[in-house]
Amino acid sequence: MGIMDDAKETADTAGRKIKDKWEDTTDAFGDKVDEVKADADVKKAEAERDSVQTRNDLKEKMRDS
């Protein structure tokens, strides 16, 4: 039974390593998705800020005219 026990232990270890690697990969993927979403939110906010600033500048020029 020693060989069977060794084989079982090896299979269990391999299964744990595969599971750990899968979890690490899914975590890394989730982190990357979050990063991309955050970058998109920042770009959207910057574009909105620039739009408001341009609109306000145009309104001010119209008042001064």
MOJO-V353637 format. One record per residue. RES is the residue in one small letter. SS is DSSP state (alpha for helix, beta for strand, coil for the rest). PSI is psi in whole degrees, 0 to 359 (* if undefined). OMEGA is omega in radians with two decimals (none if undefined). Layout:
# MOJO-V353637
res:RES ss:SS psi:PSI omega:OMEGA
res:RES ss:SS psi:PSI omega:OMEGA
This chain:
# MOJO-V353637
res:m ss:coil psi:350 omega:-3.11
res:g ss:alpha psi:319 omega:3.13
res:i ss:alpha psi:319 omega:3.13
res:m ss:alpha psi:319 omega:3.12
res:d ss:alpha psi:319 omega:3.10
res:d ss:alpha psi:317 omega:-3.14
res:a ss:alpha psi:319 omega:3.13
res:k ss:alpha psi:317 omega:3.14
res:e ss:alpha psi:319 omega:3.11
res:t ss:alpha psi:316 omega:3.12
res:a ss:alpha psi:319 omega:3.11
res:d ss:alpha psi:318 omega:3.12
res:t ss:alpha psi:315 omega:3.12
res:a ss:alpha psi:318 omega:3.12
res:g ss:alpha psi:317 omega:3.12
res:r ss:alpha psi:318 omega:-3.14
res:k ss:alpha psi:319 omega:3.10
res:i ss:alpha psi:316 omega:3.12
res:k ss:alpha psi:315 omega:3.13
res:d ss:alpha psi:317 omega:3.14
res:k ss:alpha psi:318 omega:3.12
res:w ss:alpha psi:315 omega:3.13
res:e ss:alpha psi:318 omega:3.10
res:d ss:alpha psi:318 omega:-3.12
res:t ss:alpha psi:316 omega:-3.14
res:t ss:alpha psi:324 omega:3.08
res:d ss:alpha psi:316 omega:3.14
res:a ss:alpha psi:319 omega:3.11
res:f ss:alpha psi:315 omega:3.11
res:g ss:alpha psi:320 omega:3.10
res:d ss:alpha psi:319 omega:-3.14
res:k ss:alpha psi:319 omega:3.10
res:v ss:alpha psi:315 omega:3.11
res:d ss:alpha psi:320 omega:3.13
res:e ss:alpha psi:316 omega:-3.14
res:v ss:alpha psi:318 omega:3.11
res:k ss:alpha psi:317 omega:-3.14
res:a ss:alpha psi:318 omega:3.10
res:d ss:alpha psi:319 omega:3.12
res:a ss:alpha psi:320 omega:3.11
res:d ss:alpha psi:319 omega:3.13
res:v ss:alpha psi:314 omega:-3.14
res:k ss:alpha psi:321 omega:3.11
res:k ss:alpha psi:316 omega:3.14
res:a ss:alpha psi:320 omega:3.12
res:e ss:alpha psi:319 omega:3.12
res:a ss:alpha psi:319 omega:3.11
res:e ss:alpha psi:318 omega:3.10
res:r ss:alpha psi:314 omega:3.14
res:d ss:alpha psi:321 omega:3.13
res:s ss:alpha psi:315 omega:3.13
res:v ss:alpha psi:318 omega:3.14
res:q ss:alpha psi:317 omega:3.12
res:t ss:alpha psi:316 omega:3.13
res:r ss:alpha psi:316 omega:3.14
res:n ss:alpha psi:321 omega:3.10
res:d ss:alpha psi:318 omega:3.12
res:l ss:alpha psi:319 omega:3.10
res:k ss:alpha psi:319 omega:-3.13
res:e ss:alpha psi:319 omega:3.10
res:k ss:alpha psi:323 omega:3.13
res:m ss:alpha psi:323 omega:3.12
res:r ss:alpha psi:323 omega:-3.12
res:d ss:alpha psi:338 omega:-3.09
res:s ss:coil psi:* omega:none
